[in-house]
């Protein structure tokens, strides 16, 4: 049975529990979302934009309260929690300001004469299955473009994030959104499967694990439902040479790329592929910088590295680390859990991880880095691409032409040059291979769950 519980990872204390939804509540929410779709779809694009501006305003007004909630729920350092709310505000603003233009008709010129236009319309209620690592940001990526289109939202949050989910629902309600247009479902897995099968639900978007994505896609496929899946990642951070920031600046960027949100991000840098001529210097400084970063109280504004999201998450990561060491990986920085009953985890660095070790192909969801020495650009590209994932990557070099040449050869949905990746409202987000299908954010975020309806006149 799915339980919706707030357990503070910094203290290990359970602070709140919420009951799962009844079948009647889930069915009522679907019915209300279906009814609200006709209302929301009937609004002018400018009216929907006004609603999203109000949603952005309310997130900004409640910034401190919202940030405190997720620091308590998942242990995110308060400074990063505040930053998450800020990017969420930018996402709702972006779609409010640009959404009407994205919905403009495409005018076609038929070869046989006459006229034709393609109009973009919503599909209906959508089910969003969201993770715990960015409780507000992940929802904004899904909800903002789809509400702008006119789709309505049924949101199933992660079980450890019920309070942030309810805070968002309150914002949507207070914004003046039509009744039923946005609803939180504290649903079980069986109820989720039933909702996907419901003919009133037009599609489903999931951000989460490969296993969850495969299960959702299988159910959706049986019922011919569109899916968007943003799954795991094992992003390479490719160092060709010290770029314009110098080695110290590059190392600082690498530390942020690995330790932001305690390393619990699908698009965090996890594999550091470094050319031989700069390998020793980079790895020495990188390892020293990670060693100097100790986990601390997430409510302290000065803390950069908080606990993992739960003790169970820390146990899983420790198990991966121990297995790699037992399999022959070299330990450059031991790291690991600070105590047996703790979610706090010291950074670790591994080298000599080989393809015969399970970890080579796994995702490390926490502050553990793998470093790889490459003898050439070609070898760096081969290592970078030797993964079942294909979410993001970054390439670092002071030679723009060289960086672009390598970036072009990397198989990923997103490649950044001389930055650690990240996200912005206007930039498409998504991957290839086992990292998922579809895109969020930017204009592409409004092109997934949409009916491109052709109107042809002779």
C-alpha positions as CSV (number, residue, x, y, z in Angstrom):
1,X,0.0,0.0,0.0
2,X,1.3,3.4,-1.0
3,X,1.8,5.7,2.1
4,X,2.0,9.5,1.8
5,X,4.3,10.4,4.7
6,X,6.6,13.3,5.6
7,X,9.7,11.9,7.2
8,X,12.3,14.6,7.7
9,X,15.6,13.0,6.3
10,X,17.7,15.3,8.5
11,X,16.2,14.0,11.7
12,X,14.6,10.7,10.7
13,X,11.4,11.8,12.4
14,X,8.0,11.3,10.8
15,X,6.2,14.6,10.9
16,X,2.9,14.0,9.1
17,X,0.9,11.2,7.5
18,X,-1.9,11.5,4.9
19,X,-4.4,8.8,3.9
20,X,-4.4,7.4,0.4
21,X,-7.3,8.3,-1.9
22,X,-10.4,6.1,-2.1
23,X,-11.4,4.8,-5.4
24,X,-14.4,7.1,-5.2
25,X,-12.1,10.1,-4.7
26,X,-10.0,9.2,-7.7
27,X,-13.0,8.7,-9.9
28,X,-14.5,12.0,-8.7
29,X,-11.3,13.8,-9.6
30,X,-11.2,12.3,-13.1
31,X,-14.8,13.3,-13.6
32,X,-14.1,16.9,-12.4
33,X,-11.0,17.2,-14.6
34,X,-13.1,16.0,-17.6
35,X,-15.7,18.6,-16.9
36,X,-13.2,21.3,-16.3
37,X,-11.5,20.6,-19.6
38,X,-14.4,22.0,-21.5
39,X,-14.2,25.1,-19.4
40,X,-10.5,25.6,-19.7
41,X,-10.4,24.8,-23.4
42,X,-13.1,27.4,-24.0
43,X,-11.1,30.2,-22.5
44,X,-9.1,32.5,-24.8
45,X,-5.4,31.9,-24.8
46,X,-4.9,35.3,-23.1
47,X,-7.2,34.3,-20.3
48,X,-5.3,31.1,-19.7
49,X,-2.1,33.2,-19.7
50,X,-3.6,35.5,-17.0
51,X,-4.2,32.4,-14.9
52,X,-0.6,31.3,-15.2
53,X,0.6,34.8,-14.3
54,X,-1.4,34.5,-11.1
55,X,0.1,31.1,-10.4
56,X,3.5,32.6,-10.8
57,X,2.6,35.5,-8.5
58,X,1.4,33.1,-5.8
59,X,4.5,31.0,-5.9
60,X,6.6,34.2,-5.5
61,X,4.4,35.5,-2.7
62,X,4.7,32.1,-0.8
63,X,8.3,31.5,-1.6
64,X,9.6,31.1,1.9
65,X,6.8,28.9,3.0
66,X,7.1,26.7,-0.1
67,X,10.9,26.3,0.3
68,X,10.6,25.4,4.0
69,X,8.2,22.6,3.1
70,X,10.5,20.8,0.7
71,X,13.6,21.2,2.9
72,X,11.6,19.3,5.5
73,X,10.2,16.7,3.1
74,X,13.4,15.8,1.2
75,X,16.3,17.5,3.0
76,X,17.1,20.0,0.2
77,X,19.3,22.8,1.5
78,X,17.1,25.8,2.1
79,X,19.1,28.0,-0.4
80,X,18.5,25.4,-3.1
81,X,14.8,25.1,-2.1
82,X,14.4,28.9,-2.6
83,X,16.2,28.6,-5.9
84,X,13.8,25.9,-7.0
85,X,10.8,28.1,-6.3
86,X,12.4,30.9,-8.3
87,X,12.8,28.8,-11.4
88,X,9.2,27.6,-11.0
89,X,8.1,31.2,-11.1
90,X,10.1,31.7,-14.3
91,X,8.5,28.7,-15.9
92,X,4.9,29.8,-15.3
93,X,5.8,33.3,-16.4
94,X,7.4,32.0,-19.6
95,X,4.3,30.1,-20.7
96,X,2.1,33.0,-19.7
97,X,4.1,35.3,-21.9
98,X,4.9,33.0,-24.8
99,X,2.1,30.5,-24.7
100,X,-0.4,32.5,-26.8
101,X,2.2,32.8,-29.5
102,X,3.0,29.1,-29.5
103,X,-0.7,28.4,-30.0
104,X,-0.9,30.5,-33.1
105,X,-2.3,28.8,-36.2
106,X,0.1,27.4,-38.7
107,X,-1.0,28.5,-42.2
108,X,-0.4,26.0,-45.0
109,X,-0.7,26.4,-48.8
110,X,-2.3,23.3,-50.3
111,X,-0.9,22.3,-53.7
112,X,-4.4,21.6,-55.0
113,X,-5.6,25.1,-54.1
114,X,-7.8,26.4,-51.3
115,X,-6.5,27.1,-47.9
116,X,-5.5,25.2,-44.8
117,X,-4.6,25.9,-41.2
118,X,-3.4,23.7,-38.3
119,X,-4.9,24.6,-35.0
120,X,-3.4,23.5,-31.7
121,X,-5.9,22.2,-29.2
122,X,-5.7,20.4,-25.9
123,X,-6.5,16.7,-25.6
124,X,-8.2,16.5,-22.2
125,X,-7.3,15.5,-18.7
126,X,-3.6,14.4,-18.2
127,X,-2.1,12.3,-15.5
128,X,1.2,13.5,-14.1
129,X,3.3,11.1,-12.0
130,X,6.0,13.2,-10.4
131,X,9.2,12.4,-8.3
132,X,10.5,13.7,-5.0
133,X,13.8,15.3,-6.0
134,X,12.3,18.6,-7.3
135,X,8.8,18.7,-6.0
136,X,7.8,22.0,-7.5
137,X,10.0,22.2,-10.5
138,X,9.0,18.9,-12.0
139,X,5.3,19.8,-11.6
140,X,5.8,23.2,-13.3
141,X,7.5,21.6,-16.3
142,X,4.4,19.4,-16.8
143,X,1.6,21.6,-15.6
144,X,2.5,25.0,-17.1
145,X,2.5,24.2,-20.8
146,X,-0.4,21.9,-20.6
147,X,-2.7,24.3,-18.7
148,X,-1.7,26.9,-21.3
149,X,-2.9,24.5,-24.0
150,X,-6.1,23.9,-22.1
151,X,-5.4,20.4,-20.8
152,X,-6.4,19.7,-17.2
153,X,-4.1,18.1,-14.7
154,X,-4.4,15.1,-12.3
155,X,-1.2,15.1,-10.3
156,X,0.1,12.1,-8.4
157,X,3.0,13.2,-6.2
158,X,5.8,11.2,-4.8
159,X,4.8,9.5,-1.5
160,X,7.2,11.6,0.6
161,X,6.0,14.9,-0.8
162,X,2.3,15.3,0.2
163,X,2.6,18.7,1.8
164,X,4.3,20.4,-1.2
165,X,1.7,18.8,-3.4
166,X,-1.1,20.2,-1.3
167,X,0.6,23.6,-1.3
168,X,0.6,23.6,-5.1
169,X,-3.0,22.6,-5.3
170,X,-3.9,25.5,-3.0
171,X,-2.0,27.9,-5.3
172,X,-3.9,26.6,-8.4
173,X,-7.2,26.9,-6.5
174,X,-6.4,30.4,-5.3
175,X,-5.3,31.5,-8.8
176,X,-8.9,31.1,-10.1
177,X,-8.3,28.0,-12.2
178,X,-11.7,26.3,-13.0
179,X,-12.8,23.8,-10.4
180,X,-11.3,20.4,-11.2
181,X,-8.7,21.7,-13.6
182,X,-5.9,20.8,-11.2
183,X,-6.2,18.0,-8.6
184,X,-3.8,16.1,-6.3
185,X,-4.2,12.4,-6.1
186,X,-2.7,10.5,-3.2
187,X,-3.2,7.4,-5.3
188,X,-2.0,3.8,-5.0
189,X,-0.2,2.1,-7.9
190,X,-3.4,0.2,-8.8
191,X,-5.4,3.4,-8.8
192,X,-2.8,5.0,-11.1
193,X,-3.1,2.0,-13.5
194,X,-6.9,2.4,-13.5
195,X,-6.6,6.1,-14.1
196,X,-4.3,5.6,-17.2
197,X,-6.9,3.1,-18.5
198,X,-9.8,5.5,-18.0
199,X,-11.0,6.7,-21.4
200,X,-11.4,10.2,-20.0
201,X,-7.7,10.5,-19.3
202,X,-5.9,11.6,-22.6
203,X,-2.3,11.0,-21.7
204,X,0.3,10.5,-19.0
205,X,3.6,12.1,-18.1
206,X,6.1,10.5,-15.7
207,X,9.4,11.6,-14.3
208,X,11.0,8.8,-12.4
209,X,12.9,5.5,-12.6
210,X,13.3,3.2,-15.6
211,X,11.1,0.6,-13.9
212,X,8.3,3.0,-13.2
213,X,8.5,4.4,-16.8
214,X,8.4,1.0,-18.3
215,X,5.3,0.0,-16.2
216,X,3.5,3.2,-17.1
217,X,4.3,3.0,-20.8
218,X,3.1,-0.6,-20.9
219,X,-0.2,0.3,-19.4
220,X,-0.6,3.4,-21.5
221,X,0.3,1.5,-24.7
222,X,-2.4,-1.1,-24.0
223,X,-4.9,1.8,-23.9
224,X,-3.4,3.8,-26.8
225,X,-2.4,6.8,-24.6
226,X,0.3,9.2,-25.4
227,X,3.2,9.3,-22.9
228,X,6.1,11.5,-22.0
229,X,8.8,9.9,-19.9
230,X,11.8,11.6,-18.3
231,X,13.8,8.8,-16.7
232,X,17.3,8.3,-15.3
233,X,20.6,9.6,-16.4
234,X,24.3,9.0,-16.0
235,X,25.5,12.2,-17.6
236,X,29.2,12.5,-18.6
237,X,31.2,15.6,-17.8
238,X,33.9,15.5,-20.4
239,X,37.1,17.5,-19.7
240,X,39.2,18.1,-22.8
241,X,41.4,20.8,-21.3
242,X,41.1,23.6,-18.8
243,X,38.7,26.1,-20.4
244,X,38.5,29.8,-20.0
245,X,37.7,29.5,-16.3
246,X,41.0,27.8,-15.6
247,X,41.4,24.5,-13.8
248,X,40.2,25.9,-10.4
249,X,37.1,27.3,-12.0
250,X,36.5,24.1,-13.9
251,X,36.7,22.1,-10.7
252,X,34.3,24.4,-8.9
253,X,31.8,23.9,-11.8
254,X,32.3,20.1,-11.5
255,X,31.6,20.1,-7.8
256,X,28.4,21.9,-8.3
257,X,27.5,19.6,-11.1
258,X,28.0,16.5,-8.9
259,X,26.7,17.8,-5.5
260,X,23.8,20.1,-6.3
261,X,20.7,18.7,-4.6
262,X,23.0,16.1,-3.0
263,X,23.6,14.6,-6.4
264,X,20.0,13.6,-6.7
265,X,19.2,14.9,-10.1
266,X,18.6,12.9,-13.3
267,X,20.8,15.3,-15.2
268,X,23.5,15.7,-12.7
269,X,27.1,15.0,-13.8
270,X,27.9,11.5,-12.6
271,X,30.8,10.3,-14.8
272,X,33.8,12.5,-15.2
273,X,35.7,11.7,-18.4
274,X,39.1,13.5,-18.5
275,X,41.8,13.5,-21.2
276,X,45.1,12.2,-20.1
277,X,47.0,15.4,-20.2
278,X,44.9,17.1,-17.6
279,X,43.6,14.0,-15.7
280,X,46.0,14.1,-12.8
281,X,45.5,17.8,-12.0
282,X,41.8,17.7,-12.4
283,X,41.2,14.6,-10.4
284,X,43.5,15.8,-7.5
285,X,41.7,19.1,-7.2
286,X,38.3,17.7,-7.8
287,X,38.8,15.0,-5.1
288,X,40.1,17.6,-2.6
289,X,37.2,19.9,-3.3
290,X,34.7,17.1,-2.7
291,X,36.5,16.0,0.5
292,X,36.2,19.6,1.8
293,X,32.4,19.6,1.3
294,X,30.8,18.1,4.4
295,X,27.0,17.4,4.7
296,X,25.2,19.7,7.0
297,X,21.9,21.0,8.4
298,X,19.6,21.7,5.4
299,X,17.9,24.5,7.2
300,X,21.1,26.5,7.5
301,X,21.4,29.0,4.6
302,X,25.1,28.3,4.4
303,X,24.7,24.6,3.8
304,X,25.4,23.3,0.3
305,X,25.2,19.5,0.8
306,X,22.3,18.3,2.8
307,X,21.2,14.7,3.5
308,X,19.9,12.3,0.9
309,X,16.1,12.2,0.6
310,X,15.8,9.3,3.0
311,X,17.8,6.7,4.9
312,X,16.7,4.1,2.4
313,X,18.2,6.2,-0.4
314,X,21.5,6.5,1.5
315,X,21.4,2.7,2.1
316,X,21.0,2.1,-1.7
317,X,23.8,4.4,-2.6
318,X,26.1,2.8,0.1
319,X,25.3,-0.6,-1.4
320,X,26.3,0.5,-4.9
321,X,29.6,2.0,-3.5
322,X,30.4,-1.1,-1.5
323,X,29.7,-3.4,-4.5
324,X,32.0,-1.3,-6.7
325,X,34.8,-1.4,-4.2
326,X,34.4,-5.2,-3.7
327,X,34.5,-5.5,-7.5
328,X,37.9,-3.8,-7.8
329,X,37.2,-0.1,-8.2
330,X,39.8,2.2,-6.8
331,X,38.7,4.5,-4.0
332,X,40.1,8.0,-4.4
333,X,37.8,9.4,-1.7
334,X,36.0,6.9,0.6
335,X,33.0,8.9,1.6
336,X,29.8,7.1,2.5
337,X,27.0,7.3,5.2
338,X,27.9,9.3,8.2
339,X,26.1,6.8,10.5
340,X,24.2,3.6,10.2
341,X,20.8,5.2,10.9
342,X,21.5,8.4,8.9
343,X,20.6,9.9,5.5
344,X,23.7,12.1,5.5
345,X,26.3,10.9,3.0
346,X,29.9,12.1,2.6
347,X,31.1,12.6,-1.0
348,X,33.0,9.7,-2.6
349,X,35.2,9.4,-5.7
350,X,35.8,6.1,-7.6
351,X,38.3,5.3,-10.4
352,X,39.0,2.2,-12.4
353,X,35.3,1.3,-12.7
354,X,35.2,-1.1,-15.6
355,X,32.4,-2.5,-17.8
356,X,32.4,-5.8,-16.0
357,X,31.2,-4.0,-12.8
358,X,27.5,-3.4,-12.4
359,X,28.1,0.2,-11.4
360,X,29.6,1.1,-14.8
361,X,26.1,1.1,-16.3
362,X,24.1,2.2,-13.3
363,X,22.9,5.6,-12.2
364,X,24.4,7.0,-9.0
365,X,21.7,9.1,-7.3
366,X,23.8,10.8,-4.7
367,X,27.3,12.4,-4.0
368,X,29.4,9.7,-5.6
369,X,31.5,10.4,-8.7
370,X,33.2,8.1,-11.1
371,X,36.4,9.4,-12.9
372,X,37.7,7.9,-16.2
373,X,41.0,8.6,-18.0
374,X,40.8,9.0,-21.7
375,X,43.8,8.9,-24.1
376,X,42.1,10.8,-26.9
377,X,39.0,12.7,-27.9
378,X,37.7,9.5,-29.6
379,X,38.2,7.5,-26.4
380,X,36.5,10.2,-24.4
381,X,33.5,10.1,-26.7
382,X,33.4,6.3,-26.6
383,X,33.3,6.3,-22.8
384,X,30.7,9.1,-22.7
385,X,28.4,7.2,-25.0
386,X,29.0,3.8,-23.3
387,X,25.8,4.0,-21.2
388,X,22.2,2.9,-21.5
389,X,21.2,6.4,-20.7
390,X,21.2,9.5,-22.9
391,X,19.8,12.4,-20.9
392,X,22.4,15.1,-20.8
393,X,26.2,15.7,-21.1
394,X,28.7,18.5,-20.8
395,X,31.9,19.2,-22.7
396,X,34.6,21.5,-21.3
397,X,37.4,23.1,-23.3
398,X,39.0,26.4,-24.0
399,X,38.9,25.6,-27.7
400,X,35.4,26.3,-29.0
401,X,35.8,24.3,-32.2
402,X,37.2,21.3,-30.3
403,X,34.3,21.4,-27.8
404,X,31.7,21.6,-30.5
405,X,33.3,18.7,-32.4
406,X,33.1,16.5,-29.4
407,X,29.6,17.7,-28.4
408,X,28.3,16.7,-31.9
409,X,29.5,13.1,-31.3
410,X,27.8,12.6,-27.9
411,X,24.5,10.7,-27.9
412,X,22.2,12.6,-25.5
413,X,19.1,14.8,-25.5
414,X,21.1,17.8,-24.2
415,X,24.7,18.7,-24.4
416,X,26.2,21.8,-22.7
417,X,29.5,23.4,-23.5
418,X,31.6,25.0,-20.7
419,X,28.7,24.8,-18.2
420,X,27.3,22.0,-16.1
421,X,23.9,21.8,-17.8
422,X,20.9,22.7,-15.7
423,X,17.6,23.9,-16.8
424,X,15.8,27.0,-18.0
425,X,12.2,27.7,-18.9
426,X,12.9,28.4,-22.6
427,X,15.2,25.3,-23.2
428,X,13.9,21.9,-24.1
429,X,14.5,19.1,-21.5
430,X,14.6,15.4,-22.3
431,X,16.7,12.5,-23.4
432,X,17.1,9.5,-25.6
433,X,17.8,5.8,-25.1
434,X,16.7,4.6,-21.6
435,X,16.5,8.2,-20.4
436,X,13.0,8.5,-21.8
437,X,10.9,9.9,-24.6
438,X,9.4,13.3,-25.3
439,X,10.4,16.8,-24.3
440,X,9.4,19.3,-21.7
441,X,10.0,23.1,-21.4
442,X,10.4,25.6,-24.2
443,X,8.0,25.6,-27.1
444,X,8.6,21.8,-27.3
445,X,6.8,21.5,-24.0
446,X,3.6,22.6,-25.7
447,X,3.9,20.2,-28.6
448,X,3.5,16.9,-26.8
449,X,-0.1,16.6,-25.5
450,X,-1.7,18.6,-28.3
451,X,-4.1,17.9,-31.1
452,X,-2.8,19.5,-34.3
453,X,-6.1,19.8,-36.1
454,X,-6.1,20.5,-39.8
455,X,-8.9,22.7,-41.1
456,X,-8.9,22.5,-44.9
457,X,-11.1,24.7,-47.1
458,X,-11.6,24.2,-50.9
